[in-house]
């Protein structure tokens, strides 16, 4: 409500059907340079699960998708990142 009063243009710009154009585009130097992590807990309401995924920013390939019982656990993103890094051949530091 506060944002609607203080900055109405920002509220209109955040509408789901507003087309946004990135000023510089979304790009990456190469594969596995940057991963994007996103979680969705909306499914949890109806089915009792949350969904998390990791995508390579350069190639847009899915690195991992997981269904979890609770998407709001703080350590979940770290655990899934480590699992994906191990799957890609990463090794822990000694």
N, CA, C and O atoms as CSV, one atom per row, in Angstrom:
chain,resi,resn,atom,element,x,y,z
A,1,UNK,N,N,0.822,-1.185,0.000
A,1,UNK,CA,C,0.000,0.000,0.000
A,1,UNK,C,C,0.871,1.256,0.000
A,1,UNK,O,O,0.571,2.212,-0.715
A,2,UNK,N,N,1.932,1.266,0.784
A,2,UNK,CA,C,2.805,2.440,0.852
A,2,UNK,C,C,3.421,2.745,-0.510
A,2,UNK,O,O,3.469,3.900,-0.932
A,3,UNK,N,N,3.886,1.714,-1.187
A,3,UNK,CA,C,4.519,1.927,-2.493
A,3,UNK,C,C,3.513,2.471,-3.506
A,3,UNK,O,O,3.861,3.302,-4.345
A,4,UNK,N,N,2.299,2.015,-3.430
A,4,UNK,CA,C,1.272,2.477,-4.355
A,4,UNK,C,C,1.055,3.990,-4.222
A,4,UNK,O,O,0.792,4.677,-5.209
A,5,UNK,N,N,1.168,4.492,-3.003
A,5,UNK,CA,C,0.982,5.923,-2.762
A,5,UNK,C,C,2.260,6.696,-3.079
A,5,UNK,O,O,2.208,7.754,-3.707
A,6,UNK,N,N,3.412,6.168,-2.643
A,6,UNK,CA,C,4.661,6.917,-2.778
A,6,UNK,C,C,5.267,6.854,-4.184
A,6,UNK,O,O,5.921,7.804,-4.615
A,7,UNK,N,N,5.056,5.740,-4.905
A,7,UNK,CA,C,5.668,5.597,-6.226
A,7,UNK,C,C,4.750,4.777,-7.143
A,7,UNK,O,O,5.015,3.600,-7.385
A,8,UNK,N,N,3.683,5.384,-7.649
A,8,UNK,CA,C,2.730,4.636,-8.473
A,8,UNK,C,C,3.331,4.079,-9.762
A,8,UNK,O,O,2.879,3.042,-10.249
A,9,UNK,N,N,4.339,4.746,-10.323
A,9,UNK,CA,C,4.962,4.253,-11.558
A,9,UNK,C,C,5.661,2.920,-11.318
A,9,UNK,O,O,5.648,2.054,-12.194
A,10,UNK,N,N,6.272,2.739,-10.147
A,10,UNK,CA,C,6.936,1.475,-9.828
A,10,UNK,C,C,5.927,0.342,-9.710
A,10,UNK,O,O,6.217,-0.790,-10.097
A,11,UNK,N,N,4.757,0.633,-9.185
A,11,UNK,CA,C,3.715,-0.392,-9.054
A,11,UNK,C,C,3.238,-0.838,-10.436
A,11,UNK,O,O,3.048,-2.031,-10.669
A,12,UNK,N,N,3.045,0.103,-11.343
A,12,UNK,CA,C,2.620,-0.236,-12.704
A,12,UNK,C,C,3.706,-1.042,-13.402
A,12,UNK,O,O,3.399,-1.981,-14.137
A,13,UNK,N,N,4.977,-0.690,-13.184
A,13,UNK,CA,C,6.089,-1.396,-13.820
A,13,UNK,C,C,6.276,-2.815,-13.326
A,13,UNK,O,O,6.885,-3.634,-14.016
A,14,UNK,N,N,5.764,-3.122,-12.144
A,14,UNK,CA,C,5.902,-4.475,-11.595
A,14,UNK,C,C,4.713,-5.372,-11.938
A,14,UNK,O,O,4.667,-6.522,-11.502
A,15,UNK,N,N,3.776,-4.876,-12.692
A,15,UNK,CA,C,2.627,-5.683,-13.076
A,15,UNK,C,C,3.111,-6.859,-13.924
A,15,UNK,O,O,3.983,-6.677,-14.775
A,16,UNK,N,N,2.563,-8.065,-13.712
A,16,UNK,CA,C,3.046,-9.258,-14.424
A,16,UNK,C,C,2.995,-9.164,-15.947
A,16,UNK,O,O,3.794,-9.814,-16.622
A,17,UNK,N,N,2.088,-8.382,-16.500
A,17,UNK,CA,C,1.956,-8.303,-17.950
A,17,UNK,C,C,2.758,-7.143,-18.558
A,17,UNK,O,O,2.717,-6.928,-19.770
A,18,UNK,N,N,3.480,-6.402,-17.723
A,18,UNK,CA,C,4.313,-5.308,-18.229
A,18,UNK,C,C,5.560,-5.900,-18.872
A,18,UNK,O,O,6.254,-6.706,-18.253
A,19,UNK,N,N,5.844,-5.512,-20.094
A,19,UNK,CA,C,7.040,-6.013,-20.773
A,19,UNK,C,C,8.233,-5.191,-20.317
A,19,UNK,O,O,8.230,-3.963,-20.405
A,20,UNK,N,N,9.262,-5.890,-19.826
A,20,UNK,CA,C,10.470,-5.228,-19.363
A,20,UNK,C,C,11.610,-5.509,-20.326
A,20,UNK,O,O,11.748,-6.624,-20.830
A,21,UNK,N,N,12.415,-4.507,-20.576
A,21,UNK,CA,C,13.565,-4.685,-21.441
A,21,UNK,C,C,14.813,-4.402,-20.613
A,21,UNK,O,O,14.944,-3.336,-20.010
A,22,UNK,N,N,15.729,-5.371,-20.590
A,22,UNK,CA,C,16.981,-5.171,-19.870
A,22,UNK,C,C,17.854,-4.191,-20.644
A,22,UNK,O,O,17.961,-4.268,-21.868
A,23,UNK,N,N,18.467,-3.280,-19.922
A,23,UNK,CA,C,19.297,-2.257,-20.562
A,23,UNK,C,C,20.523,-2.863,-21.245
A,23,UNK,O,O,20.910,-2.418,-22.326
A,24,UNK,N,N,21.131,-3.865,-20.632
A,24,UNK,CA,C,22.352,-4.440,-21.184
A,24,UNK,C,C,22.164,-5.858,-21.692
A,24,UNK,O,O,23.076,-6.405,-22.312
A,25,UNK,N,N,21.049,-6.452,-21.458
A,25,UNK,CA,C,20.842,-7.847,-21.837
A,25,UNK,C,C,21.382,-8.778,-20.768
A,25,UNK,O,O,22.154,-8.363,-19.904
A,26,UNK,N,N,20.986,-10.006,-20.828
A,26,UNK,CA,C,21.458,-11.005,-19.881
A,26,UNK,C,C,22.531,-11.825,-20.582
A,26,UNK,O,O,22.243,-12.519,-21.558
A,27,UNK,N,N,23.772,-11.752,-20.091
A,27,UNK,CA,C,24.857,-12.456,-20.740
A,27,UNK,C,C,25.839,-12.956,-19.697
A,27,UNK,O,O,25.828,-12.518,-18.547
A,28,UNK,N,N,26.685,-13.880,-20.121
A,28,UNK,CA,C,27.698,-14.466,-19.258
A,28,UNK,C,C,28.921,-14.783,-20.112
A,28,UNK,O,O,28.797,-15.008,-21.316
A,29,UNK,N,N,30.089,-14.803,-19.501
A,29,UNK,CA,C,31.339,-15.042,-20.231
A,29,UNK,C,C,31.398,-16.454,-20.811
A,29,UNK,O,O,31.820,-16.639,-21.952
A,30,UNK,N,N,30.980,-17.442,-20.036
A,30,UNK,CA,C,31.050,-18.811,-20.513
A,30,UNK,C,C,30.265,-19.759,-19.619
A,30,UNK,O,O,29.684,-19.355,-18.612
A,31,UNK,N,N,30.262,-21.008,-20.002
A,31,UNK,CA,C,29.522,-22.024,-19.264
A,31,UNK,C,C,30.047,-22.164,-17.840
A,31,UNK,O,O,31.253,-22.092,-17.604
A,32,UNK,N,N,29.156,-22.361,-16.918
A,32,UNK,CA,C,29.436,-22.561,-15.491
A,32,UNK,C,C,30.094,-21.359,-14.821
A,32,UNK,O,O,30.612,-21.492,-13.712
A,33,UNK,N,N,30.090,-20.199,-15.457
A,33,UNK,CA,C,30.620,-19.003,-14.808
A,33,UNK,C,C,29.637,-18.492,-13.751
A,33,UNK,O,O,30.041,-18.042,-12.679
A,34,UNK,N,N,28.348,-18.568,-14.066
A,34,UNK,CA,C,27.333,-18.096,-13.131
A,34,UNK,C,C,26.096,-18.986,-13.238
A,34,UNK,O,O,25.621,-19.294,-14.332
A,35,UNK,N,N,25.596,-19.385,-12.089
A,35,UNK,CA,C,24.379,-20.187,-12.028
A,35,UNK,C,C,23.264,-19.356,-11.414
A,35,UNK,O,O,23.499,-18.543,-10.519
A,36,UNK,N,N,22.065,-19.565,-11.896
A,36,UNK,CA,C,20.887,-18.886,-11.370
A,36,UNK,C,C,20.059,-19.896,-10.580
A,36,UNK,O,O,19.759,-20.986,-11.069
A,37,UNK,N,N,19.697,-19.523,-9.362
A,37,UNK,CA,C,18.933,-20.397,-8.469
A,37,UNK,C,C,17.584,-19.749,-8.205
A,37,UNK,O,O,17.506,-18.550,-7.935
A,38,UNK,N,N,16.526,-20.539,-8.284
A,38,UNK,CA,C,15.191,-20.007,-8.025
A,38,UNK,C,C,14.338,-21.084,-7.375
A,38,UNK,O,O,14.443,-22.265,-7.707
A,39,UNK,N,N,13.509,-20.667,-6.462
A,39,UNK,CA,C,12.612,-21.590,-5.782
A,39,UNK,C,C,11.180,-21.124,-5.857
A,39,UNK,O,O,10.907,-19.925,-5.926
A,40,UNK,N,N,10.273,-22.069,-5.842
A,40,UNK,CA,C,8.842,-21.765,-5.888
A,40,UNK,C,C,8.136,-22.563,-4.805
A,40,UNK,O,O,8.202,-23.792,-4.776
A,41,UNK,N,N,7.465,-21.851,-3.922
A,41,UNK,CA,C,6.742,-22.509,-2.850
A,41,UNK,C,C,5.246,-22.548,-3.071
A,41,UNK,O,O,4.511,-23.054,-2.223
A,42,UNK,N,N,4.774,-22.018,-4.208
A,42,UNK,CA,C,3.333,-21.965,-4.460
A,42,UNK,C,C,2.708,-23.354,-4.533
A,42,UNK,O,O,1.553,-23.544,-4.151
A,43,UNK,N,N,3.469,-24.313,-5.022
A,43,UNK,CA,C,2.958,-25.678,-5.145
A,43,UNK,C,C,2.717,-26.267,-3.761
A,43,UNK,O,O,1.887,-27.159,-3.581
A,44,UNK,N,N,3.460,-25.748,-2.794
A,44,UNK,CA,C,3.363,-26.273,-1.441
A,44,UNK,C,C,1.946,-26.125,-0.877
A,44,UNK,O,O,1.494,-26.970,-0.105
A,45,UNK,N,N,1.261,-25.076,-1.254
A,45,UNK,CA,C,-0.085,-24.848,-0.738
A,45,UNK,C,C,-1.045,-25.969,-1.135
A,45,UNK,O,O,-1.825,-26.450,-0.313
A,46,UNK,N,N,-0.982,-26.378,-2.395
A,46,UNK,CA,C,-1.941,-27.367,-2.862
A,46,UNK,C,C,-1.439,-28.804,-2.750
A,46,UNK,O,O,-2.229,-29.710,-2.486
A,47,UNK,N,N,-0.127,-29.029,-2.946
A,47,UNK,CA,C,0.399,-30.393,-2.960
A,47,UNK,C,C,1.346,-30.705,-1.805
A,47,UNK,O,O,1.683,-31.866,-1.572
A,48,UNK,N,N,1.772,-29.676,-1.088
A,48,UNK,CA,C,2.665,-29.909,0.034
A,48,UNK,C,C,4.133,-30.035,-0.350
A,48,UNK,O,O,4.915,-30.635,0.388
A,49,UNK,N,N,4.520,-29.473,-1.502
A,49,UNK,CA,C,5.923,-29.525,-1.911
A,49,UNK,C,C,6.364,-28.149,-2.424
A,49,UNK,O,O,5.542,-27.312,-2.797
A,50,UNK,N,N,7.675,-27.943,-2.431
A,50,UNK,CA,C,8.274,-26.770,-3.048
A,50,UNK,C,C,9.214,-27.235,-4.142
A,50,UNK,O,O,9.651,-28.386,-4.128
A,51,UNK,N,N,9.532,-26.375,-5.080
A,51,UNK,CA,C,10.402,-26.732,-6.196
A,51,UNK,C,C,11.550,-25.731,-6.262
A,51,UNK,O,O,11.332,-24.521,-6.198
A,52,UNK,N,N,12.783,-26.244,-6.392
A,52,UNK,CA,C,13.978,-25.431,-6.551
A,52,UNK,C,C,14.700,-25.867,-7.810
A,52,UNK,O,O,14.700,-27.049,-8.154
A,53,UNK,N,N,15.312,-24.922,-8.495
A,53,UNK,CA,C,16.062,-25.253,-9.694
A,53,UNK,C,C,17.307,-24.403,-9.831
A,53,UNK,O,O,17.359,-23.276,-9.338
A,54,UNK,N,N,18.320,-24.951,-10.507
A,54,UNK,CA,C,19.547,-24.236,-10.825
A,54,UNK,C,C,19.748,-24.322,-12.328
A,54,UNK,O,O,19.665,-25.402,-12.914
A,55,UNK,N,N,20.016,-23.162,-12.957
A,55,UNK,CA,C,20.193,-23.071,-14.404
A,55,UNK,C,C,21.513,-22.362,-14.686
A,55,UNK,O,O,21.864,-21.396,-14.010
A,56,UNK,N,N,22.242,-22.849,-15.691
A,56,UNK,CA,C,23.461,-22.181,-16.125
A,56,UNK,C,C,23.069,-20.933,-16.911
A,56,UNK,O,O,22.314,-21.017,-17.879
A,57,UNK,N,N,23.579,-19.779,-16.496
A,57,UNK,CA,C,23.199,-18.511,-17.120
A,57,UNK,C,C,23.636,-18.430,-18.582
A,57,UNK,O,O,22.915,-17.866,-19.405
A,58,UNK,N,N,24.801,-18.983,-18.918
A,58,UNK,CA,C,25.333,-18.897,-20.279
A,58,UNK,C,C,24.543,-19.769,-21.258
A,58,UNK,O,O,24.081,-19.288,-22.292
A,59,UNK,N,N,24.393,-21.042,-20.927
A,59,UNK,CA,C,23.763,-21.985,-21.853
A,59,UNK,C,C,22.266,-22.164,-21.627
A,59,UNK,O,O,21.572,-22.737,-22.468
A,60,UNK,N,N,21.767,-21.677,-20.494
A,60,UNK,CA,C,20.356,-21.824,-20.097
A,60,UNK,C,C,19.974,-23.295,-19.860
A,60,UNK,O,O,18.793,-23.640,-19.884
A,61,UNK,N,N,20.970,-24.156,-19.634
A,61,UNK,CA,C,20.693,-25.564,-19.365
A,61,UNK,C,C,20.376,-25.771,-17.894
A,61,UNK,O,O,20.959,-25.120,-17.026
A,62,UNK,N,N,19.451,-26.679,-17.619
A,62,UNK,CA,C,19.108,-27.008,-16.236
A,62,UNK,C,C,20.231,-27.838,-15.629
A,62,UNK,O,O,20.619,-28.869,-16.178
A,63,UNK,N,N,20.745,-27.386,-14.504
A,63,UNK,CA,C,21.764,-28.129,-13.782
A,63,UNK,C,C,21.102,-29.065,-12.784
A,63,UNK,O,O,21.592,-30.167,-12.533
A,64,UNK,N,N,20.005,-28.629,-12.226
A,64,UNK,CA,C,19.283,-29.480,-11.292
A,64,UNK,C,C,17.905,-28.934,-10.978
A,64,UNK,O,O,17.704,-27.721,-10.939
A,65,UNK,N,N,16.961,-29.828,-10.756
A,65,UNK,CA,C,15.608,-29.492,-10.313
A,65,UNK,C,C,15.272,-30.417,-9.149
A,65,UNK,O,O,15.501,-31.624,-9.223
A,66,UNK,N,N,14.729,-29.847,-8.075
A,66,UNK,CA,C,14.429,-30.643,-6.899
A,66,UNK,C,C,13.044,-30.305,-6.363
A,66,UNK,O,O,12.632,-29.145,-6.339
A,67,UNK,N,N,12.344,-31.340,-5.938
A,67,UNK,CA,C,11.095,-31.181,-5.195
A,67,UNK,C,C,11.431,-31.421,-3.726
A,67,UNK,O,O,12.014,-32.445,-3.372
A,68,UNK,N,N,11.057,-30.471,-2.884
A,68,UNK,CA,C,11.402,-30.542,-1.465
A,68,UNK,C,C,10.141,-30.374,-0.630
A,68,UNK,O,O,9.180,-29.745,-1.073
A,69,UNK,N,N,10.141,-30.941,0.592
A,69,UNK,CA,C,8.943,-30.840,1.421
A,69,UNK,C,C,8.677,-29.425,1.943
A,69,UNK,O,O,7.524,-29.068,2.187
A,70,UNK,N,N,9.727,-28.614,2.119
A,70,UNK,CA,C,9.550,-27.253,2.609
A,70,UNK,C,C,10.554,-26.347,1.901
A,70,UNK,O,O,11.760,-26.488,2.099
A,71,UNK,N,N,10.074,-25.432,1.089
A,71,UNK,CA,C,10.950,-24.556,0.301
A,71,UNK,C,C,11.490,-23.389,1.110
A,71,UNK,O,O,12.276,-22.601,0.585
A,72,UNK,N,N,11.097,-23.251,2.361
A,72,UNK,CA,C,11.483,-22.104,3.175
A,72,UNK,C,C,12.631,-22.395,4.146
A,72,UNK,O,O,12.896,-21.585,5.034
A,73,UNK,N,N,13.302,-23.506,4.001
A,73,UNK,CA,C,14.411,-23.850,4.881
A,73,UNK,C,C,15.645,-23.047,4.472
A,73,UNK,O,O,16.013,-23.047,3.297
A,74,UNK,N,N,16.285,-22.369,5.413
A,74,UNK,CA,C,17.390,-21.460,5.123
A,74,UNK,C,C,18.574,-22.162,4.463
A,74,UNK,O,O,19.161,-21.622,3.526
A,75,UNK,N,N,18.932,-23.348,4.933
A,75,UNK,CA,C,20.113,-24.051,4.431
A,75,UNK,C,C,19.872,-24.769,3.115
A,75,UNK,O,O,20.804,-25.343,2.552
A,76,UNK,N,N,18.667,-24.752,2.620
A,76,UNK,CA,C,18.308,-25.522,1.426
A,76,UNK,C,C,19.086,-25.083,0.186
A,76,UNK,O,O,19.584,-25.933,-0.552
A,77,UNK,N,N,19.201,-23.789,-0.059
A,77,UNK,CA,C,19.898,-23.329,-1.264
A,77,UNK,C,C,21.370,-23.738,-1.240
A,77,UNK,O,O,21.927,-24.114,-2.271
A,78,UNK,N,N,21.997,-23.665,-0.071
A,78,UNK,CA,C,23.402,-24.074,0.042
A,78,UNK,C,C,23.553,-25.560,-0.229
A,78,UNK,O,O,24.461,-25.972,-0.950
A,79,UNK,N,N,22.671,-26.366,0.344
A,79,UNK,CA,C,22.741,-27.814,0.153
A,79,UNK,C,C,22.528,-28.194,-1.309
A,79,UNK,O,O,23.226,-29.066,-1.828
A,80,UNK,N,N,21.583,-27.557,-1.972
A,80,UNK,CA,C,21.318,-27.870,-3.380
A,80,UNK,C,C,22.460,-27.396,-4.271
A,80,UNK,O,O,22.808,-28.066,-5.243
A,81,UNK,N,N,23.050,-26.237,-3.943
A,81,UNK,CA,C,24.206,-25.754,-4.699
A,81,UNK,C,C,25.377,-26.732,-4.583
A,81,UNK,O,O,26.016,-27.061,-5.583
A,82,UNK,N,N,25.655,-27.191,-3.370
A,82,UNK,CA,C,26.752,-28.141,-3.174
A,82,UNK,C,C,26.489,-29.463,-3.893
A,82,UNK,O,O,27.408,-30.072,-4.440
A,83,UNK,N,N,25.248,-29.897,-3.888
A,83,UNK,CA,C,24.886,-31.127,-4.593
A,83,UNK,C,C,25.097,-30.964,-6.097
A,83,UNK,O,O,25.604,-31.871,-6.758
A,84,UNK,N,N,24.706,-29.803,-6.639
A,84,UNK,CA,C,24.885,-29.551,-8.075
A,84,UNK,C,C,26.367,-29.432,-8.427
A,84,UNK,O,O,26.800,-29.924,-9.469
A,85,UNK,N,N,27.147,-28.778,-7.560
A,85,UNK,CA,C,28.588,-28.628,-7.823
A,85,UNK,C,C,29.275,-29.991,-7.824
A,85,UNK,O,O,30.154,-30.242,-8.647
A,86,UNK,N,N,28.881,-30.861,-6.914
A,86,UNK,CA,C,29.461,-32.213,-6.869
A,86,UNK,C,C,29.091,-33.000,-8.120
A,86,UNK,O,O,29.913,-33.730,-8.673
A,87,UNK,N,N,27.849,-32.845,-8.559
A,87,UNK,CA,C,27.379,-33.539,-9.769
A,87,UNK,C,C,28.168,-33.077,-11.005
A,87,UNK,O,O,28.437,-33.870,-11.907
A,88,UNK,N,N,28.535,-31.781,-11.036
A,88,UNK,CA,C,29.299,-31.232,-12.165
A,88,UNK,C,C,30.786,-31.547,-12.078
A,88,UNK,O,O,31.544,-31.163,-12.969
A,89,UNK,N,N,31.227,-32.247,-11.013
A,89,UNK,CA,C,32.614,-32.639,-10.912
A,89,UNK,C,C,33.443,-31.784,-9.959
A,89,UNK,O,O,34.662,-31.943,-9.892
A,90,UNK,N,N,32.815,-30.900,-9.238
A,90,UNK,CA,C,33.533,-30.076,-8.282
A,90,UNK,C,C,34.003,-30.900,-7.097
A,90,UNK,O,O,33.370,-31.889,-6.728
A,91,UNK,N,N,35.108,-30.491,-6.507
A,91,UNK,CA,C,35.658,-31.199,-5.352
A,91,UNK,C,C,35.772,-30.231,-4.187
A,91,UNK,O,O,36.042,-29.049,-4.396
A,92,UNK,N,N,35.573,-30.707,-2.966
A,92,UNK,CA,C,35.700,-29.835,-1.800
A,92,UNK,C,C,37.149,-29.384,-1.599
A,92,UNK,O,O,38.089,-30.104,-1.939
A,93,UNK,N,N,37.311,-28.191,-1.046
A,93,UNK,CA,C,38.636,-27.679,-0.745
A,93,UNK,C,C,39.223,-28.442,0.438
A,93,UNK,O,O,38.509,-28.755,1.391
A,94,UNK,N,N,40.511,-28.741,0.383
A,94,UNK,CA,C,41.156,-29.495,1.465
A,94,UNK,C,C,41.582,-28.572,2.580
A,94,UNK,O,O,42.143,-29.026,3.577
